[in-house]
Amino acid sequence: MRRRIWRLSEGQFDDEKPILDIQPEKIEISCNAFEKCEGDFVIRSTNQVPVRGMVYCSNPYILIATPQFDGVESKIHYQVIHQGFYEGDTISGSFDIIGNGCEYHLPFDVHYVRKYPTSSIGEIRELSDFANLANGHWNEAMQLFYSKGFSDFISHQAGNIQLLYRGFLSVPPTSRNLEAFLVACNLKSPVSYTLDTADRYYYSVDENQKESIEITKNTWGYIDIRISCDADFITLENTCITADFFVGSNLSLNYYIHKNRLHAGKNYAVIHFDAAGEHRQIQIVASTKAEEELVPSVSLEAKKTEYQLLSLYVAYRLRKITTGDWCNQTIALMSTLNEEIQSNLYFGLIKTHALIANKQRQDALWEIQNLKQDITDKKSTEWAYLLYLCTLIEPEESYVDRLTKEIELIFRERPEDVRIFWFLTFLRKEYVSNKALKLQAISRWVMDGIDSPFLYIEAYDLICQDPFLLQKFDPFSLKILNWARKHDGITGNLAIQITHLLEQEKGFNERVFTIVGQTYQLYPEEELLVAILKYLITAHKVEEVYHSWYALGVDHEIKLTGLFEAFLLSLPKDSIEPLPNAVAMYFGYHNSLPASMKAFLYANIITNKRSQESIYNQYQKTMERFALEQMATGRMDDNLAIIYQDALDHKMIDEDVADAMATLFFTKKIICIYPDITRVMVFEEALAEPIIVPVVNRIAYVPLYTDHYQIFLEEKGNNLITDEHAYFVETLLQGPQLLEKFTTLTREPLHYFVHALTEFEEEFQLSSEDMDHIVEFYNSDWIASNYKHKMYPFFIKFLQAHGQESILNEHLLEEQDYLHLDSKTICFIFELLVLSDEYEKAYEIFSEYNVWNASKKLILRLVTKKLQENLDETNDFLVGVSAALLKQYLSTEETLFYLNYHFAGPTEEMITLWTFAAARQLDTSALEERILTQMLYMDALDERAYQIFESYLEHKNNKMIVEAYLTYLAHKYILEDLDVPEHVFAQIYRMLRRGEKTNDCCRIAMMKHFAYAESLENHEFKLLDELVRDSILKNVYFGFFRRMDDRLVVKYHLYDKVFAEYRGEPRQRLFIRYRKDDGEELREEMIEMYDGIYVRQFMMFFGERITYEIVRENGPTEEVLDKNELSYQDIVENGELSRYLLLNRMQSDFVYQNDKELLTTMKQYQSFDVATEQLFTLL
């Protein structure tokens, strides 16, 4: 720019001005809120004339990286200086392009829009878009789901969606949780599956077989099916399948049947399918045999018969049936068997045994005779059985001894055969004479794992005969007694012995208790009941299953230490039945129960207070004290809720109670339907952190302060469930009047305040008493930052109405993140900070966020304060803001002073600034210089510049600027006859008079000015004379020379000259074609006397005419630029006669028919002619 000014001061002008083409013609861009925003535009000279200059921006928030540009084409990069612009904000203004000989205003609008996550299917603008992404690109959706961009996207969704997202984001990433999120947002249906068939049957399996199960899922999404089989002859191709395994909605699951792993008969297997709480199964039945071959076998029928026979024998030995019944039923059963089974030796022996017992001797002998023939192996168990039967039918001692010895020999061969041992228990003399020895022998067999019913029967029979054989509850005794219990074989004598043994028993054994419990059912003796109760109390068995025993003890009014405690501890926790009076009265005086049991007791008393009013009255004071103690600990459960409610209903409310109820009153009971829930997580919109509570017995107690919450049930593996059908929420404490009382009395009102805010929303009416609550609200880490931001507008409106905005000052000063606030709120915060003289924080916000919509007067106040700190240092942002404020006619002495020295921008704005600054009588010389320089550079001086220049001359000025200004106007005056103010010529005149070096432009303009002057002072005439002389010496002529004072016209022999002058583009080669009167046409090159002024002088006589054309060569042709005609009508009379003057007079007199004057002039000319011939001779 300075170079152009220098050239102007030297009288050098550009031949061409650039013609600008700006692309785009208007800037309209969209940027993501809170992100960097930048762009470009291009300045191009369409006529290839290099353009140089500066770019200014009318908006202070826009920074131009390199405002200077130079060249035929330049790219201008711009950016918004900070990222604190909100969705919906718009930055408007214009880029003002100042170039050599040109000016251009490029308008712009920058619109801030929400940033949407991008994906392979495009932008995710709605949740449905995300669902579409998950449908086709699950892994990409998983990655996007846990990204910051998606988190920002969710922050613009409905409150329940935000809470859902917070919950799923709090646990490790899993596809199952993403599926649950999509389902919870109603973006898809849950994935379920079906199997193509029920049970399957495979017969005649003679080799390994491959089979398949068709699995169909109902929709897209994540599914994880765990598959297992409970038999080894089936192997599965996959034990875990996911959605990736499916082709569309279908999947074939292969499984294999291994022939070599099949046993005889039918083989059973179950294939189990488990997925997200859904269980399905298919039973597989396989056999190597054909289906028709699988009929019940003879051996199976025989086993069935053997069991029936054994059952009859046991009943007989337990004296449940008579000997005759046993014999008859046994024989009747045998008669129904087919011949093959009847031929079984063992069954024949049993039949014979029954006949002997029933004293059917002859029939028995016939059977024995037949069996002796049929049993060929004399060392077999069957032969031993037969020998034993012979001892029964013939009990003669020597005979019995002989057969016993023979059986002993067989037993030596088969010592593991318990049946032979059983025979010997009846035959060995030591066993017959010593029952204890016999019982001991049986014990060894039983404890070695031989659980034969025959052994149990014999042992049972022994202890029934002599109960004192039972000395303790050892494993053998327990086996025998348990067998007897199952067969209802406990006798009265056994019951007495069992009672004695129980009194001596140390420790608790469930098998012992089962036996004695059933014994009492058979023989309900008080002695046994006391023993049982002591046994249970000593072992501290207070589970619900034992409560009926303690209830029996209470009903029988048994006096036993610990009975009432055990009664209460074992009482079902959901029981609401009134306590027996004895129990209730006891605990009214002796109460050392743990707190949980006290709560249970008191809850029962309160629940039944109408039917047990006297007991309730006895307990009331104690329960109230207990309620206060428990409130202070913050505990809550079903029983405590009953106790708290009763205490509160009795108006037992003070400050301590109100403080405790701040959490307890809002605690709810969550009952989980699913069995494997480990904990409950609750996310509330108002709270910073989730509330996490373990689940015990499917129950959790969780405080829910607001109605805006989301409950998550967490399974093992961090899987979350949000299905509302998976749980119930029960309210524990009730009473709107209580809540109002708590709010009034509490010393910690924040919980109540938050509840009221969210419950009533916009209907909530704040009062002056809430001022402190608002402060506590914003100072609390318990409240979520987002919720604090959300509530700003609500609180601000209230505080403004009461003139109490300042109470938020402390919080606002500590606020670090304003991005989550809306534009209106951030403006309020800014204004509040300025009003509170917190200028540093206010300026931080102002320079980083969009607060231009705030009060302009407060913005001016802030800027003024910042400028007062340092007026000399240039801050482009403050310059821009001050200039923008000035456009709205807002300024202070500081901003005007600052702009006066630092602002450079569009000419109009600088002129406006100059007007204000001059009115304040500031030193505007530097500003005037910037204005004049820019106007000259732009080739855009106008009348406003004249006043600015006059002011500039009054101050210390730059000579080059002055000369450039004068030269510019002089040039316009010469070429365009611009109406130039008089001070221009006065200044040029002074420079010429002082002898200062002055360029040709100013000298020519001065000559022209004097030439057209009506009169000249002597000093002016003298100066003109000098200028014209210099010009003519340079052979430079102008048409205005003929307008000069006649004295100079004559002096410089211009009276006979006429000038053909053409003004056009400079430095062109032009020609003139002319013709005098009717003479021939001549062609000559025109001479450029000054930039774009071409002159051809002609000497003419009065009455002569010259027609001419100005042409320019254009290839083979000539372009006519101008046509005109010259004539000479003026006769310059300067008091001196000359032959030229006489000729012009004669021509004039002739034309106007002045004959007398013509004759006189002719005589004068003749005398001149004679004199000339006489005085001058030709050499």
C-alpha positions, 0 to 999 in steps of 0.5 A: 500500500505504501508503494502505491502512495509513493508512486502517486506522490511521484505522479505515477498512476496505474494504467489498469485497475483489477476487475475482481471476481470473489468466489463464493459471492456470499459465504454461507457455511455450517459448522459444528457447535463447540468445534473449530470453524474455518473456511476460505474464499478466493480473490481473483483478478479477471483481467489479470491485473495483479491485485494487492491489498488487505482484508478486514472483517466486520465481526470480531470473532472472525480471524483472518490468518493473513489479511494481506494479499498480492497476486492475480489470485489469492486464497484467504483463510479465515477461522472463528477465534474460539469454539464456544458457539452453540447450536443455533448461533449465527455469526454474520458480517462481511469481509471488506476487501481493500485493493489497489483501485478497488473495494469489495464487500463479501457478506457471510453467515456462519451457522452453528449446527449440532455435530452428528456422529458419522458412520459408514451409512452416513450421519447418525441424526436420529436414534433410528439411524443408529438402529439401522447401523446396528442392524447392518454393521453391529461391530461398528455400532458397538465401537460408535456406542462407546465413543465421545461423539455418540455420548454428545449425540445422546446428550440431545436425546430425551431424558430417559434415553440419557439415563439409559445410556449412562447406565450401559456406559457404566459397565464393561462393553458387551454386545448383550448390553448394546442389545438391551439398550436398543430394546429399552429405547424401543428401537427393536424387539428383543431377540428370541428363538425357536427350535424346529422340533420337540423330542427326537427318537433314533432306533437301529443306530448301527453307525455314527450319525450326524443330525441337526436342529433348526434354530430360528430367531425372530429379528436382528440383533445380538443373541448368545445361546449356550448349548450343552448336553447331559449325555456323552453319546451326543456331541455338539458341533458348537456349544455357543452360537451368536447372531454371526452364526445365523444365515438370515434368521436361520441356523442349523446346529449339527450334533452327532450320535456316537454308536460306540457310546450307546448301551443296550436298550434306550439311551436318553440325552437332553440338549439344553439351550440357554439365552438371556433367561430363555431356556429350551431343551430337546430330548434325544432317545437313541438305541441300537435296536429297532423300536419293536424290539424294545419290549420289557424283558423277562429280567425286568419283570423278574426284578419287578416281582422281586421288589413286590415280594420284598415289600410284602416281606418287610410289611410282614416283619414290621407286623403290618400284615399277618403271617397268613396275609404275607403267605397268601399275597406272596403265593397269589403274586407268584401265580400271576407270573409266567412260567419262565419267571415261575421256574426261577429257583429264587422265587420257588424258595420264597414261595416255600418260605411263605408256606412254612411260615404259614404252617402249610407243612405238606405243601412246603415239603412238596416244594422242597422235594422239587427244589432239591431236584432242581438245584444242582449246584450244592454250593450255591446260594439257592442251596444254602437258602434251601438248607435254611428252609429245611431247618425251619420245617424240621427244627430238631437240634442235631439236624439243624446243627448239621445243616448249619455246618453245611451252610457255613461251608457254602458261606466260606465259598461265598463270603460276600453273599449277604443272603447267606449271612442273613440265613446264618443270623438265624442259625448261629448259636452265638447270635441266638444267645447274644443279640448285641453280638448279632447286631454288631455283626449286622453293623459291620455289613451295613457299614461296609456298604451293604444296604440290604433290606434283610439286614435292616429288618434284622437290626430293626427287629433287634432294637425293637426287642431291646431298645437299650441296644441303641446307645448313641446316634452313630451312623449305623443306628441312624441308618436303622432308625431312618429306615424304620422312620421311612417304613413307619416302624418307630415304636413307643419303646424306641421313642422313649430310648430316642428321647434319652439319646437326644438329651445326651446328643452333642451338636446338631445332626439333620438326620437325627432331627428328622428321626426325632421329629417324626418320632414326635409326630407318632408319639407326641410326648412332652418329654420328647418335645422338650428334648427336641426344643433343647436340641434345637436351641442349643444348636441355635437352629432358628431358621423358619423350618424349625419355627413350628417346633418353637410354636409347639413349645409356646403353645404347650407353655414349656418353660425353657430358656431361649424358647421365646427368642428362638420362636421370634427368630424363626418366625417367617419374616413375612408373617403378620400373625399376632404374636402369642401374648406370652411372647409379646409380654416377655419381650416387653421386659426382656429384650436383648434381641439384635436390631433387625429382630427388634424391628421385626418384633416391633413391626409385628406389634404395630401391625396387630395394634388393633387386636393387641392394643394393650401390648402396643401401648406397652411397647410404644415408647420403646418403639419410638426410641428404637425408631429414632436410633434406627433413623440416625443410622439411616437403615431401612427395610420393610419392618423399619418402614412400618416402625418409622411410619407409626412414629411419624404418624404420632407426630414424632418429628423434629429437626433430627428426624427431618434430617434422617428422613431426607434419605429414608422418606424417599427409599423404595423397595425394589423386588426383583423377579429374576433370580440371578440379580446381584445388585441394583443400579439407579441413575437419576437425572439430578444426581451426579453418581448412580445409587448402587445397592446389593440385592439380598433375597431378590430385594434391594432398598434404594432411595429414589429422590425424583421421578426421573430415574432409570433402574438397572438390574445387574446379573453376573457378567455385568449384564444389565436388565432394564425391563420394567416387568423384571421388578416391582417398586414399592413405596415404604413411607407415605404422607405429603403432609409429612414431606412438607413438615420435613422440608420446614424443619430440616437442617439439610434441605437439599434432598427435599429441594431436589425432590420438589424441583423434579416433582413439580417441574415448571409448576414449582414455585420458588420462594425467598426462603429458597435462596440458600437452597439454590446456593447449596444446590450449586455448591453440592457435588451430589448434584449432576453438573448437567442438571445444574446447567439445566436448572440455570434458566429456571433459577436465573428467572427467579433470581432476576425477579428478586434482584438476587442474581449475585448469590450465584457469583461464587459458583459461577466463578468456579464454573469451568465448563460452559459448553453445556449451557445454552446461549441465553444462560451464558449471556446471563452469567457474563452480564452477572460477572460484569455487574459484579466487577469480576472482569477477568472471569467475564473477559475469559467467557467473552473471549471464549464463548458467544455472548454477543447477544448480551447487553452491549452496554455491559460489553462496552463496560468490560472492554473499557475496563480491559483497555484501561489496563493497557491502552498502548498494546494492540489487541485485535480482538478488542479492536474488533469489538470496540469497532463493532460497538461503535457501529451501534453508536456505543463508545467511551473515551477509552474505546475511541482513543484505542480505535483512534490509534489501532483501528484499520478497517473499511473506509466508512467505519474509519470515517465514522470513527474519525467523526467521533474522535474529532468530536472528542478532540483527540489527536486524529492525525494517525487515523487521518493518515490511515483513512487518506492512505486507504482511500488513495489506495482504493482510488476512492477519494470523495468529498469527505476526504477533503475535510479529513485532509484539511484536518490532517494538514493542521497536524504533523503530517507525512509529506508523501501522503500530502503529495499523493493526495494532491497528485491524485486530485490533480490527476482527476482534475486534469483527466476528468475535470473533477471539481477539486476543492480550492485547498488543493490548488492552494497547497500546490501553489505554496509548494511551487512558490517555495520551490519544492520539487513538484511532479508534472501532474501537479504543475499541469493541474496548476496551469489548467487551474490558472488557465480557467481563472477569470483573473490572476494576481500578478504572482499567479500570472508570473507562476503560470508564465513559468509553468507554461514556459517549462511545458512548451520547452518540453514541447508539451501542449494542452488544449486549455493553453488557448484559455490562458491570458491572451498575453501568454497566448501571444507571448508563446505564439499560441494565437495561431494554434488550434489543438485537437485533444483526445482523452483515452487510455494511456500509453496507446499508439493513436493516429489522427486522420484530418483534412483541411477544408476540401484538401487531401486527407493526411494521417499523423501519429498523435503525441501523448502529452500526459497520461491518456491525453493525446494532442495535435496542434494545427496553425489555422487562419480565420475561417479555416476548418479541419475535420479529423478522426482519432483512430487506433490500429486494430490489426489490419483495420483501424478503430475510430475512437473519436470524430470532430471538427476544428475551426478558427474564429477567434482573432487575438488582438494584442496591440501589435500588427503582424502579417498573420493578424492582418491576414486573419482580419482580411479574412474576417472582413471578407466573411462579414462583408466589412469592405471598408475595413477590408480595404484598409487592412489590405493596404496595411498588409501590402506595405508590410510586404513591400517593407519585407522585400526591401529589408530581407533578401534571399541568399 
